[in-house]
C-alpha cells in the first residue's frame, strides 16, 4: 500500500507544481501588450524544464485559438483555463510564419471555435488561410451547436473539412457526457450541419470519444447513414491539469476505458469504412497542438507542457519542444487526401 499511496502523492505534487508554473505564465501573457503583429511575453515554461527534440516540418497543425466552450464534456482535455484570444492580425502573423515553415494543413479547434465573435473570427482565419496563404487544406472541429447557415454562405467555399464531435446517438447519453446546452438537441444540430456541408460543398467528418458511457453503443447504422469522409474514433485520454489532477477543471477518471475495451468497440464497428481509430499513445505523440498563445503543447508526459510562442522565437525553435513524433503521425495516417478539391466527392 505504501508505494501506491506514495505514487498518488507524487502525481498530485507534480500536477500542482505544473499548474503553478503554467498559471504564472498565463497571467503574464494576458497582461502582455500586442504591438506590430508580435505578442511580447507569450512564452511558456523555461527551456530547462522541457525535453528538446530535433526540429521538424509543421505539415499539419491544430490551432486551439480559444478555450471557451458552451458545452461541458466531462472528459474534455482542452478546458477553459483562460479566456484569452489573440487579436486577428497577430493570429494571421503566426499562421503566416507556420506557412513559411512548411505548413500544408491547418485545423482550427477550441474550446468551441464558432463561439468567439459568433464565428466571424474563425471565418476570417479560414478565408485568410485558403485565399492569402493558399493552404491545401483548412479544417475546423466544432460541437456543431453554434453554426449558422449564413456562415457557410460567407465562408464555406474556403473550408475543406468540417468535423462535428458526436459521442452518442442517444440524447440521454450525450447529456450524461455533458455534450449538450439547455434543451437543444445535439443530434438535430449534427444532421443539420451535415446537410449544410453537402449544400455548400464542405467535406463532413465526425469525431467520437469512446468512454464508459458509450462503450457498449452500436453506432454503425447512424454513421453509415451520415456518411462522413472520416469517422475519427478516440480513446478517452487523461491530461493532468486539464481533465485530471487537483487543479483540473474536469474529472475524466470516471470516463476512462481500457485498451481492450477500446479495441472491442473498434472490432464491433470494423464494417464502417470511414473509421479511423486513435489510441491514447497516438493522440499524445502525433499531433502538433498550438494553444491560444501560439505555443506548441507537449503532451507526451501526460500534461500539456508549453513551448515558447512562435511569435517570440519563431516556428523552428518552438517546434523542438512540441514532443511531436513525426513517424507516429505518418503511421496513424495523419497525412491523407485532405483537400476537398482532391477528394472526388459527389455533392
C-alpha positions as CSV (number, residue, x, y, z in Angstrom):
1,X,0.0,0.0,0.0
2,X,2.8,2.4,0.7
3,X,4.2,2.6,-2.8
4,X,0.7,3.2,-4.3
5,X,0.0,6.0,-1.8
6,X,3.4,7.5,-2.5
7,X,2.8,7.4,-6.2
8,X,-0.5,9.1,-5.9
9,X,1.0,11.8,-3.6
10,X,3.9,12.3,-6.1
11,X,1.5,12.7,-9.1
12,X,-0.6,15.2,-7.1
13,X,2.6,17.2,-6.2
14,X,3.8,17.2,-9.8
15,X,0.4,18.3,-11.1
16,X,0.2,21.2,-8.5
17,X,3.7,22.4,-9.4
18,X,3.0,22.3,-13.2
19,X,-0.2,24.2,-12.6
20,X,1.5,26.9,-10.6
21,X,4.2,27.4,-13.3
22,X,1.6,27.4,-16.1
23,X,-0.7,29.9,-14.3
24,X,2.2,32.2,-13.6
25,X,3.0,32.4,-17.3
26,X,-0.7,32.6,-18.3
27,X,-1.2,35.7,-16.1
28,X,1.9,37.2,-17.5
29,X,0.8,36.5,-21.1
30,X,-2.7,38.1,-20.6
31,X,-1.0,41.3,-19.4
32,X,1.2,41.5,-22.4
33,X,0.7,44.2,-25.0
34,X,0.4,43.2,-28.6
35,X,2.3,45.6,-30.9
36,X,3.3,45.5,-34.5
37,X,2.0,42.0,-35.1
38,X,4.1,40.5,-32.3
39,X,3.0,39.4,-28.8
40,X,5.5,40.2,-26.1
41,X,6.0,37.8,-23.2
42,X,4.0,35.0,-24.8
43,X,6.5,32.2,-23.8
44,X,5.8,29.1,-21.8
45,X,7.8,27.4,-19.1
46,X,11.7,27.6,-19.3
47,X,13.6,25.6,-21.8
48,X,15.4,23.8,-19.0
49,X,12.1,22.1,-18.0
50,X,11.5,20.7,-21.4
51,X,12.8,17.8,-23.4
52,X,14.2,19.1,-26.7
53,X,13.6,17.2,-29.9
54,X,15.0,17.7,-33.4
55,X,13.2,20.3,-35.5
56,X,10.5,19.1,-37.8
57,X,8.3,20.5,-40.5
58,X,4.8,21.6,-39.2
59,X,3.0,19.9,-42.1
60,X,-0.3,19.7,-40.1
61,X,-1.1,22.0,-37.2
62,X,-4.0,22.1,-34.8
63,X,-4.6,25.6,-33.6
64,X,-6.8,25.9,-30.5
65,X,-7.2,29.7,-30.7
66,X,-9.9,29.7,-27.9
67,X,-10.5,27.6,-24.8
68,X,-14.1,28.9,-24.2
69,X,-16.9,26.5,-24.9
70,X,-20.7,26.3,-24.4
71,X,-20.6,22.6,-23.6
72,X,-19.2,20.9,-20.5
73,X,-18.0,17.5,-21.7
74,X,-16.7,15.6,-18.7
75,X,-13.6,14.2,-20.5
76,X,-12.6,17.5,-22.3
77,X,-8.8,17.8,-22.3
78,X,-8.5,21.4,-23.5
79,X,-10.6,23.2,-21.0
80,X,-11.4,26.9,-20.4
81,X,-8.5,27.8,-18.2
82,X,-8.2,31.2,-19.8
83,X,-10.5,33.4,-22.0
84,X,-7.6,34.8,-23.9
85,X,-7.8,35.1,-27.7
86,X,-5.1,36.7,-29.8
87,X,-6.0,39.7,-32.0
88,X,-6.9,38.7,-35.5
89,X,-3.9,40.4,-37.1
90,X,-1.5,38.7,-34.7
91,X,-3.1,35.3,-35.3
92,X,-2.7,35.9,-39.0
93,X,1.0,36.7,-38.5
94,X,1.5,33.4,-36.6
95,X,-0.3,31.5,-39.3
96,X,2.0,33.1,-41.9
97,X,5.1,32.0,-40.0
98,X,3.7,28.5,-40.0
99,X,3.1,28.5,-43.7
100,X,6.6,29.8,-44.3
101,X,7.9,26.9,-42.2
102,X,6.1,24.3,-44.4
103,X,2.5,24.0,-43.0
104,X,0.1,22.4,-45.5
105,X,-2.9,21.9,-43.3
106,X,-4.4,23.9,-40.5
107,X,-7.2,22.7,-38.2
108,X,-9.0,25.2,-36.1
109,X,-10.4,24.0,-32.8
110,X,-11.1,25.1,-29.2
111,X,-13.0,25.2,-27.0
112,X,-15.7,25.9,-29.4
113,X,-14.3,27.9,-32.4
114,X,-17.7,29.2,-33.5
115,X,-18.3,30.8,-30.1
116,X,-15.8,33.7,-30.4
117,X,-17.4,36.7,-32.3
118,X,-20.2,34.4,-33.4
119,X,-17.9,32.5,-35.8
120,X,-16.7,35.6,-37.7
121,X,-13.2,35.5,-36.2
122,X,-13.0,31.8,-37.3
123,X,-14.4,32.6,-40.7
124,X,-11.8,35.3,-41.4
125,X,-9.0,33.0,-40.3
126,X,-10.4,30.2,-42.6
127,X,-10.6,32.7,-45.5
128,X,-7.1,34.0,-44.9
129,X,-5.5,30.6,-44.8
130,X,-7.2,29.5,-48.0
131,X,-7.1,32.7,-50.1
132,X,-4.0,34.5,-48.8
133,X,-1.8,31.6,-47.6
134,X,-3.1,29.2,-50.3
135,X,-3.0,26.3,-47.9
136,X,-4.1,22.9,-49.5
137,X,-6.3,22.1,-46.5
138,X,-8.2,24.2,-44.0
139,X,-10.4,22.3,-41.5
140,X,-12.5,23.0,-38.3
141,X,-13.6,20.9,-35.3
142,X,-16.8,22.0,-33.7
143,X,-19.6,20.7,-31.5
144,X,-22.0,22.0,-34.1
145,X,-24.3,23.9,-31.8
146,X,-23.2,27.5,-32.8
147,X,-23.0,27.0,-36.5
148,X,-25.5,29.0,-38.7
149,X,-26.2,28.6,-42.4
150,X,-25.1,32.2,-43.0
151,X,-21.5,31.2,-42.0
152,X,-21.5,28.6,-44.8
153,X,-22.8,31.2,-47.3
154,X,-20.0,33.6,-46.3
155,X,-17.0,31.3,-45.7
156,X,-17.9,27.8,-46.8
157,X,-16.1,27.9,-50.1
158,X,-12.8,28.3,-48.2
159,X,-13.3,25.4,-45.9
160,X,-12.2,21.9,-46.9
161,X,-13.3,19.8,-43.9
162,X,-15.8,20.4,-41.0
163,X,-15.7,17.9,-38.2
164,X,-18.5,17.7,-35.7
165,X,-18.0,16.0,-32.4
166,X,-20.6,13.4,-31.5
167,X,-20.1,10.7,-28.9
168,X,-23.5,9.1,-28.9
169,X,-26.7,8.8,-30.9
170,X,-28.7,8.7,-27.7
171,X,-29.6,12.2,-26.4
172,X,-29.6,11.0,-22.8
173,X,-26.1,9.7,-23.1
174,X,-24.9,13.0,-24.6
175,X,-26.4,14.7,-21.6
176,X,-24.6,12.4,-19.2
177,X,-21.3,13.2,-21.0
178,X,-22.0,16.9,-21.0
179,X,-22.3,17.4,-24.7
180,X,-25.4,19.5,-24.6
181,X,-26.7,23.0,-23.9
182,X,-30.1,23.6,-22.5
183,X,-32.9,22.0,-24.4
184,X,-31.1,22.0,-27.8
185,X,-30.7,18.6,-29.5
186,X,-27.1,17.8,-30.2
187,X,-28.2,15.2,-32.8
188,X,-30.5,17.7,-34.6
189,X,-27.5,20.0,-34.9
190,X,-25.4,17.2,-36.2
191,X,-27.8,16.3,-39.0
192,X,-28.4,20.0,-39.9
193,X,-24.7,20.7,-40.2
194,X,-24.2,17.6,-42.3
195,X,-26.9,18.8,-44.7
196,X,-25.2,22.3,-44.9
197,X,-21.9,20.7,-45.7
198,X,-23.4,18.9,-48.6
199,X,-25.2,22.0,-49.8
200,X,-22.1,24.2,-49.6
201,X,-19.6,21.6,-50.7
202,X,-17.6,21.1,-47.5
203,X,-16.3,17.6,-46.6
204,X,-18.1,16.4,-43.5
205,X,-16.3,14.5,-40.7
206,X,-17.4,13.1,-37.3
207,X,-15.2,12.8,-34.2
208,X,-16.2,10.5,-31.3
209,X,-14.6,10.0,-27.9
210,X,-15.2,6.4,-26.6
211,X,-15.7,6.3,-22.9
212,X,-17.6,4.4,-20.2
213,X,-20.9,5.9,-21.2
214,X,-20.9,4.9,-24.9
215,X,-18.5,1.9,-24.9
216,X,-21.4,-0.6,-25.5
217,X,-23.2,1.5,-28.1
218,X,-23.5,0.4,-31.7
219,X,-23.2,3.4,-33.9
220,X,-22.6,1.7,-37.3
221,X,-26.0,2.3,-38.7
222,X,-26.1,6.0,-37.9
223,X,-22.5,6.6,-39.0
224,X,-23.2,4.8,-42.3
225,X,-26.3,6.9,-42.9
226,X,-24.5,10.2,-42.2
227,X,-21.6,9.1,-44.5
228,X,-18.7,11.2,-43.3
229,X,-15.5,11.3,-45.2
230,X,-13.8,10.2,-41.9
231,X,-15.1,9.0,-38.6
232,X,-12.3,9.7,-36.1
233,X,-12.7,7.4,-33.0
234,X,-10.6,8.4,-30.0
235,X,-9.9,6.6,-26.8
236,X,-10.7,8.8,-23.8
237,X,-7.4,10.4,-22.7
238,X,-6.3,11.8,-19.3
239,X,-4.3,15.0,-19.3
240,X,-3.1,16.3,-15.9
241,X,-4.1,19.9,-15.3
242,X,-6.9,19.7,-17.8
243,X,-9.2,16.7,-17.0
244,X,-7.3,15.0,-14.2
245,X,-5.5,16.2,-11.1
246,X,-6.5,18.5,-8.3
247,X,-6.2,21.7,-10.4
248,X,-8.2,20.3,-13.3
249,X,-11.5,21.8,-14.5
250,X,-12.8,18.3,-15.4
251,X,-12.7,14.9,-13.7
252,X,-12.3,12.4,-16.5
253,X,-11.2,9.4,-14.5
254,X,-14.8,8.1,-14.5
255,X,-14.8,8.2,-18.3
256,X,-11.6,6.2,-18.8
257,X,-11.8,2.8,-20.6
258,X,-9.1,0.1,-21.0
259,X,-7.2,-0.5,-24.3
260,X,-9.1,-3.9,-24.5
261,X,-12.5,-2.1,-24.2
262,X,-11.5,0.3,-26.9
263,X,-10.4,-2.5,-29.2
264,X,-13.7,-4.3,-28.7
265,X,-15.5,-1.1,-29.8
266,X,-13.3,-0.9,-32.9
267,X,-13.9,-4.6,-33.7
268,X,-17.7,-4.1,-33.5
269,X,-17.5,-1.2,-35.9
270,X,-14.9,-2.6,-38.3
271,X,-17.5,-2.7,-41.1
272,X,-17.7,1.1,-41.2
273,X,-15.3,2.1,-44.0
274,X,-14.7,5.7,-42.8
275,X,-13.5,4.5,-39.3
276,X,-10.1,6.0,-38.3
277,X,-9.1,4.8,-34.8
278,X,-6.8,6.6,-32.4
279,X,-5.5,5.2,-29.2
280,X,-4.1,7.3,-26.3
281,X,-0.5,6.8,-27.5
282,X,-1.2,8.0,-31.0
283,X,-3.0,11.1,-29.6
284,X,-0.3,12.1,-27.2
285,X,2.6,11.8,-29.6
286,X,1.4,12.6,-33.1
287,X,-0.3,15.9,-33.0
288,X,1.2,19.4,-33.4
289,X,-1.0,21.4,-31.0
290,X,-0.8,25.2,-30.8
291,X,-2.6,26.9,-27.9
292,X,-4.2,30.3,-27.7
293,X,-0.8,32.0,-27.2
294,X,0.6,30.1,-30.3
295,X,2.7,27.8,-28.1
296,X,3.2,24.2,-29.0
297,X,1.9,21.8,-26.4
298,X,4.0,18.7,-25.5
299,X,1.5,16.1,-24.2
300,X,3.9,13.2,-24.1
301,X,4.3,13.4,-20.3
302,X,0.6,13.2,-19.7
303,X,0.4,17.0,-19.2
304,X,0.4,20.0,-21.6
305,X,3.9,21.5,-21.3
306,X,4.1,24.7,-23.5
307,X,7.0,25.8,-25.6
308,X,7.8,29.4,-26.1
309,X,5.4,31.1,-28.5
310,X,6.2,31.0,-32.2
311,X,5.5,34.8,-32.2
312,X,8.5,35.2,-29.9
313,X,11.1,32.7,-31.0
314,X,9.8,31.5,-34.4
315,X,8.5,28.2,-35.5
316,X,11.9,26.4,-35.9
317,X,12.9,26.9,-32.2
318,X,9.4,26.4,-30.7
319,X,8.6,23.2,-32.5
320,X,11.7,21.5,-31.0
321,X,9.7,21.4,-27.7
322,X,6.4,20.1,-29.1
323,X,7.0,16.5,-28.3
324,X,5.9,15.7,-31.9
325,X,6.6,12.2,-33.2
326,X,6.6,12.5,-37.0
327,X,6.9,8.8,-37.5
328,X,3.8,8.2,-35.4
329,X,2.0,11.0,-37.3
330,X,2.6,9.2,-40.5
331,X,1.8,5.7,-39.0
332,X,-1.6,6.8,-37.8
333,X,-2.5,8.1,-41.3
334,X,-2.1,11.8,-40.3
335,X,-1.3,12.7,-43.9
336,X,-4.2,11.8,-46.2
337,X,-6.2,13.4,-49.0
338,X,-7.2,16.5,-47.1
339,X,-8.1,19.0,-49.8
340,X,-11.7,18.8,-50.9
341,X,-10.6,19.5,-54.4
342,X,-8.8,16.2,-54.5
343,X,-11.4,14.1,-52.7
344,X,-13.6,13.5,-55.7
345,X,-16.8,13.9,-53.6
346,X,-20.2,13.8,-55.2
347,X,-22.1,16.7,-53.8
